[in-house]
Amino acid sequence: MQVVRKTQTADTQQLAIKIPKSFVHKKLEIIIVPVENNQDEQRVTAWPKNFFAKTAGCFAEMPLVREEQGVYEKREEME
């Protein structure tokens, strides 16, 4: 499925969106959601600068161990 995602500032009550040729003559669902800031910007700024470079390999001398998980309880089947 081809998806078009676009962030645009609305300066008036009308908004024009250019769509791919493959969308012409097809039924489309259009969802408009206001956002405080661009999610892509949040993703980039979510981690402190050089976070991964500073923390990579920090458990190299003390490997993480997953403890025994125990026995899963048997539950009644849903109908």
Buried (B, 14 or more C-beta within 10 A) or exposed (E): EEEEEEEEEEEEEEEEEEEEEEEEEEEEEEEEEEEEEEEEEEEEEEEEEEEEEEEEEEEEEEEEEEEEEEEEEEEEEEE
